[in-house]
Amino acid sequence: MVRRLAAWLLLAWAVVCALPVAADVPTDISQMRLERTEEGVFLSASVRFDLPAVVEDALLKGVPMYFVAEAEVFRDRWYWYDKKLATTTRHMRLSYQPLTRRWRLHTSPTPIGNTGLGVTLGQNFETLGEAMGAIQRISRWKVAEAADIEPDARHNVDFRFYMDVAQLPRPFQIGTVGQPDWRIAGSRNQRLIAESAP
Protein backbone atom coordinates (compact mmCIF):
# COMPACT_ATOMS: atom_id res chain seq x y z
CA MET A 1 0.00 0.00 0.00
CA VAL A 2 2.79 2.42 0.96
CA ARG A 3 4.79 1.53 -2.17
CA ARG A 4 1.78 2.09 -4.39
CA LEU A 5 1.10 5.48 -2.76
CA ALA A 6 4.77 6.47 -3.07
CA ALA A 7 4.78 5.46 -6.74
CA TRP A 8 1.64 7.47 -7.40
CA LEU A 9 3.08 10.54 -5.67
CA LEU A 10 6.31 10.22 -7.64
CA LEU A 11 4.38 9.92 -10.90
CA ALA A 12 2.24 12.98 -10.07
CA TRP A 13 5.36 14.98 -9.18
CA ALA A 14 7.03 13.96 -12.47
CA VAL A 15 3.94 15.06 -14.43
CA VAL A 16 3.93 18.46 -12.72
CA CYS A 17 7.65 18.98 -13.30
CA ALA A 18 7.35 18.01 -16.97
CA LEU A 19 4.59 20.53 -17.70
CA PRO A 20 5.72 23.76 -19.38
CA VAL A 21 5.61 27.11 -17.59
CA ALA A 22 3.49 29.90 -19.11
CA ALA A 23 2.47 33.45 -18.23
CA ASP A 24 -0.03 34.64 -15.62
CA VAL A 25 -3.68 33.79 -16.19
CA PRO A 26 -5.67 36.99 -16.81
CA THR A 27 -9.10 36.62 -15.19
CA ASP A 28 -11.84 39.13 -15.94
CA ILE A 29 -15.24 39.32 -14.25
CA SER A 30 -17.58 41.05 -16.66
CA GLN A 31 -21.31 41.55 -17.10
CA MET A 32 -21.85 41.40 -13.34
CA ARG A 33 -25.45 42.18 -12.53
CA LEU A 34 -27.26 42.26 -9.19
CA GLU A 35 -31.00 41.79 -9.03
CA ARG A 36 -33.01 42.58 -5.91
CA THR A 37 -36.44 40.93 -5.69
CA GLU A 38 -38.92 39.88 -3.02
CA GLU A 39 -37.12 36.51 -2.92
CA GLY A 40 -33.69 37.94 -2.26
CA VAL A 41 -30.58 39.16 -4.07
CA PHE A 42 -29.43 37.35 -7.23
CA LEU A 43 -26.05 37.66 -8.92
CA SER A 44 -25.24 37.02 -12.57
CA ALA A 45 -21.73 37.34 -13.99
CA SER A 46 -19.36 36.12 -16.65
CA VAL A 47 -15.85 35.02 -15.60
CA ARG A 48 -13.48 35.12 -18.55
CA PHE A 49 -10.13 33.33 -18.63
CA ASP A 50 -8.31 30.84 -20.81
CA LEU A 51 -7.55 27.53 -19.13
CA PRO A 52 -3.73 27.15 -19.12
CA ALA A 53 -2.27 24.19 -21.00
CA VAL A 54 -0.74 22.77 -17.81
CA VAL A 55 -4.13 22.67 -16.11
CA GLU A 56 -5.78 21.10 -19.16
CA ASP A 57 -3.03 18.46 -19.35
CA ALA A 58 -3.53 17.59 -15.69
CA LEU A 59 -7.28 17.28 -16.27
CA LEU A 60 -6.71 14.93 -19.22
CA LYS A 61 -4.45 12.83 -16.99
CA GLY A 62 -7.32 12.32 -14.54
CA VAL A 63 -6.63 15.04 -11.95
CA PRO A 64 -9.89 16.89 -11.07
CA MET A 65 -9.80 20.68 -10.75
CA TYR A 66 -11.73 22.69 -8.20
CA PHE A 67 -13.19 26.16 -8.74
CA VAL A 68 -14.88 28.37 -6.14
CA ALA A 69 -17.27 31.31 -6.56
CA GLU A 70 -17.90 33.35 -3.44
CA ALA A 71 -20.21 36.31 -2.81
CA GLU A 72 -20.42 38.48 0.31
CA VAL A 73 -23.10 41.09 0.93
CA PHE A 74 -22.18 44.08 3.11
CA ARG A 75 -24.15 46.97 4.62
CA ASP A 76 -22.35 50.32 4.69
CA ARG A 77 -21.46 51.74 8.11
CA TRP A 78 -19.86 55.20 8.38
CA TYR A 79 -18.58 54.64 11.92
CA TRP A 80 -16.95 51.22 11.52
CA TYR A 81 -16.15 48.49 9.01
CA ASP A 82 -19.03 47.51 6.75
CA LYS A 83 -21.25 44.86 8.31
CA LYS A 84 -21.25 41.48 6.57
CA LEU A 85 -24.85 40.34 6.09
CA ALA A 86 -24.50 37.19 4.01
CA THR A 87 -21.86 34.89 2.54
CA THR A 88 -22.63 32.37 -0.20
CA THR A 89 -20.20 29.94 -1.81
CA ARG A 90 -20.40 27.68 -4.84
CA HIS A 91 -17.84 24.85 -5.17
CA MET A 92 -17.26 23.23 -8.57
CA ARG A 93 -15.32 20.06 -9.32
CA LEU A 94 -14.38 19.40 -12.96
CA SER A 95 -13.10 15.99 -14.02
CA TYR A 96 -12.51 14.06 -17.23
CA GLN A 97 -13.92 10.55 -17.75
CA PRO A 98 -11.45 8.77 -20.09
CA LEU A 99 -13.68 5.75 -20.78
CA THR A 100 -16.64 7.82 -21.97
CA ARG A 101 -14.50 10.79 -23.12
CA ARG A 102 -16.88 13.12 -21.37
CA TRP A 103 -16.42 15.91 -18.87
CA ARG A 104 -18.17 15.81 -15.50
CA LEU A 105 -18.96 18.90 -13.44
CA HIS A 106 -20.20 18.67 -9.86
CA THR A 107 -21.55 21.79 -8.14
CA SER A 108 -22.19 22.10 -4.40
CA PRO A 109 -22.66 24.82 -1.76
CA THR A 110 -20.06 23.02 0.40
CA PRO A 111 -16.50 21.84 -0.37
CA ILE A 112 -16.41 18.65 -2.44
CA GLY A 113 -14.09 16.14 -0.79
CA ASN A 114 -12.24 13.20 -2.31
CA THR A 115 -14.02 10.72 -0.01
CA GLY A 116 -17.44 11.41 -1.51
CA LEU A 117 -19.33 13.96 -3.52
CA GLY A 118 -22.07 14.47 -0.92
CA VAL A 119 -25.07 16.44 -2.14
CA THR A 120 -24.03 17.85 -5.50
CA LEU A 121 -25.54 18.72 -8.84
CA GLY A 122 -23.79 16.67 -11.54
CA GLN A 123 -23.68 17.53 -15.23
CA ASN A 124 -22.02 15.81 -18.21
CA PHE A 125 -20.49 17.64 -21.16
CA GLU A 126 -19.16 16.43 -24.50
CA THR A 127 -16.33 18.96 -24.68
CA LEU A 128 -14.08 20.88 -22.29
CA GLY A 129 -15.34 24.13 -23.81
CA GLU A 130 -18.93 23.32 -22.84
CA ALA A 131 -17.89 22.40 -19.30
CA MET A 132 -15.83 25.59 -18.91
CA GLY A 133 -18.79 27.60 -20.22
CA ALA A 134 -20.90 26.26 -17.36
CA ILE A 135 -18.17 27.12 -14.83
CA GLN A 136 -17.55 30.63 -16.18
CA ARG A 137 -21.21 31.64 -16.46
CA ILE A 138 -22.99 32.50 -13.19
CA SER A 139 -26.72 32.98 -13.74
CA ARG A 140 -29.26 34.19 -11.15
CA TRP A 141 -27.32 32.84 -8.20
CA LYS A 142 -29.07 33.67 -4.94
CA VAL A 143 -26.51 35.35 -2.69
CA ALA A 144 -28.77 36.76 0.05
CA GLU A 145 -32.27 36.41 1.43
CA ALA A 146 -34.67 39.35 1.21
CA ALA A 147 -34.71 39.55 5.03
CA ASP A 148 -30.92 40.11 5.04
CA ILE A 149 -31.26 43.41 3.16
CA GLU A 150 -32.16 46.48 5.19
CA PRO A 151 -34.58 48.76 3.31
CA ASP A 152 -32.98 52.15 3.99
CA ALA A 153 -29.32 51.13 4.03
CA ARG A 154 -26.68 51.08 1.30
CA HIS A 155 -25.30 47.67 0.36
CA ASN A 156 -22.51 46.33 -1.81
CA VAL A 157 -21.52 42.85 -2.97
CA ASP A 158 -17.99 41.41 -3.16
CA PHE A 159 -17.68 38.62 -5.73
CA ARG A 160 -14.60 36.39 -5.98
CA PHE A 161 -13.80 33.50 -8.31
CA TYR A 162 -10.70 31.30 -8.07
CA MET A 163 -9.25 27.88 -8.75
CA ASP A 164 -8.76 26.12 -5.41
CA VAL A 165 -5.33 24.46 -5.59
CA ALA A 166 -5.60 23.50 -1.90
CA GLN A 167 -7.92 20.64 -2.92
CA LEU A 168 -5.46 19.19 -5.43
CA PRO A 169 -3.43 16.07 -4.50
CA ARG A 170 -0.45 17.00 -2.30
CA PRO A 171 2.24 16.62 -5.04
CA PHE A 172 0.31 19.03 -7.26
CA GLN A 173 -0.03 21.51 -4.41
CA ILE A 174 3.75 21.48 -3.95
CA GLY A 175 4.31 21.75 -7.71
CA THR A 176 2.01 24.76 -8.08
CA VAL A 177 3.93 26.93 -5.60
CA GLY A 178 5.30 29.90 -7.49
CA GLN A 179 3.73 28.76 -10.78
CA PRO A 180 1.53 31.55 -12.22
CA ASP A 181 -0.36 29.13 -14.51
CA TRP A 182 -2.03 27.66 -11.45
CA ARG A 183 -3.26 31.02 -10.15
CA ILE A 184 -6.67 31.69 -11.63
CA ALA A 185 -8.42 34.35 -9.58
CA GLY A 186 -10.56 37.42 -10.06
CA SER A 187 -12.75 39.68 -7.93
CA ARG A 188 -15.20 42.51 -8.30
CA ASN A 189 -17.23 44.75 -5.99
CA GLN A 190 -20.54 46.27 -6.99
CA ARG A 191 -23.13 48.48 -5.33
CA LEU A 192 -26.58 46.94 -4.82
CA ILE A 193 -29.17 49.28 -6.31
CA ALA A 194 -31.89 50.22 -3.84
CA GLU A 195 -34.80 49.78 -6.24
CA SER A 196 -36.35 46.35 -6.45
CA ALA A 197 -36.32 44.54 -9.79
CA PRO A 198 -39.74 44.15 -11.51
LINURDA-V556030 format. One record per residue. N is the residue number from 1. D_LAST is the distance of its C-alpha to the last C-alpha in whole Angstrom. Layout:
n=N d_last=D_LAST
n=N d_last=D_LAST
//
This chain:
n=1 d_last=61
n=2 d_last=61
n=3 d_last=62
n=4 d_last=60
n=5 d_last=57
n=6 d_last=59
n=7 d_last=59
n=8 d_last=55
n=9 d_last=55
n=10 d_last=57
n=11 d_last=56
n=12 d_last=52
n=13 d_last=54
n=14 d_last=56
n=15 d_last=53
n=16 d_last=51
n=17 d_last=54
n=18 d_last=54
n=19 d_last=51
n=20 d_last=50
n=21 d_last=49
n=22 d_last=46
n=23 d_last=44
n=24 d_last=41
n=25 d_last=38
n=26 d_last=35
n=27 d_last=32
n=28 d_last=29
n=29 d_last=25
n=30 d_last=23
n=31 d_last=19
n=32 d_last=18
n=33 d_last=14
n=34 d_last=13
n=35 d_last=9
n=36 d_last=9
n=37 d_last=7
n=38 d_last=10
n=39 d_last=12
n=40 d_last=13
n=41 d_last=13
n=42 d_last=13
n=43 d_last=15
n=44 d_last=16
n=45 d_last=19
n=46 d_last=23
n=47 d_last=26
n=48 d_last=29
n=49 d_last=32
n=50 d_last=35
n=51 d_last=37
n=52 d_last=41
n=53 d_last=44
n=54 d_last=45
n=55 d_last=42
n=56 d_last=42
n=57 d_last=45
n=58 d_last=45
n=59 d_last=42
n=60 d_last=45
n=61 d_last=48
n=62 d_last=46
n=63 d_last=44
n=64 d_last=40
n=65 d_last=38
n=66 d_last=35
n=67 d_last=32
n=68 d_last=30
n=69 d_last=26
n=70 d_last=26
n=71 d_last=23
n=72 d_last=23
n=73 d_last=21
n=74 d_last=23
n=75 d_last=23
n=76 d_last=25
n=77 d_last=28
n=78 d_last=30
n=79 d_last=33
n=80 d_last=33
n=81 d_last=32
n=82 d_last=28
n=83 d_last=27
n=84 d_last=26
n=85 d_last=23
n=86 d_last=23
n=87 d_last=25
n=88 d_last=24
n=89 d_last=26
n=90 d_last=26
n=91 d_last=30
n=92 d_last=31
n=93 d_last=34
n=94 d_last=35
n=95 d_last=39
n=96 d_last=41
n=97 d_last=43
n=98 d_last=46
n=99 d_last=47
n=100 d_last=44
n=101 d_last=43
n=102 d_last=40
n=103 d_last=37
n=104 d_last=36
n=105 d_last=33
n=106 d_last=32
n=107 d_last=29
n=108 d_last=29
n=109 d_last=28
n=110 d_last=31
n=111 d_last=34
n=112 d_last=36
n=113 d_last=39
n=114 d_last=42
n=115 d_last=44
n=116 d_last=41
n=117 d_last=37
n=118 d_last=36
n=119 d_last=33
n=120 d_last=31
n=121 d_last=29
n=122 d_last=32
n=123 d_last=31
n=124 d_last=34
n=125 d_last=34
n=126 d_last=37
n=127 d_last=37
n=128 d_last=36
n=129 d_last=34
n=130 d_last=32
n=131 d_last=32
n=132 d_last=31
n=133 d_last=28
n=134 d_last=27
n=135 d_last=28
n=136 d_last=26
n=137 d_last=23
n=138 d_last=20
n=139 d_last=17
n=140 d_last=14
n=141 d_last=17
n=142 d_last=16
n=143 d_last=18
n=144 d_last=18
n=145 d_last=17
n=146 d_last=15
n=147 d_last=18
n=148 d_last=19
n=149 d_last=17
n=150 d_last=18
n=151 d_last=16
n=152 d_last=19
n=153 d_last=20
n=154 d_last=20
n=155 d_last=19
n=156 d_last=20
n=157 d_last=20
n=158 d_last=23
n=159 d_last=23
n=160 d_last=27
n=161 d_last=28
n=162 d_last=32
n=163 d_last=35
n=164 d_last=36
n=165 d_last=40
n=166 d_last=41
n=167 d_last=40
n=168 d_last=43
n=169 d_last=46
n=170 d_last=49
n=171 d_last=51
n=172 d_last=47
n=173 d_last=46
n=174 d_last=50
n=175 d_last=50
n=176 d_last=46
n=177 d_last=47
n=178 d_last=47
n=179 d_last=46
n=180 d_last=43
n=181 d_last=42
n=182 d_last=41
n=183 d_last=39
n=184 d_last=35
n=185 d_last=33
n=186 d_last=30
n=187 d_last=28
n=188 d_last=25
n=189 d_last=23
n=190 d_last=20
n=191 d_last=18
n=192 d_last=15
n=193 d_last=13
n=194 d_last=13
n=195 d_last=9
n=196 d_last=6
n=197 d_last=4
n=198 d_last=0
//
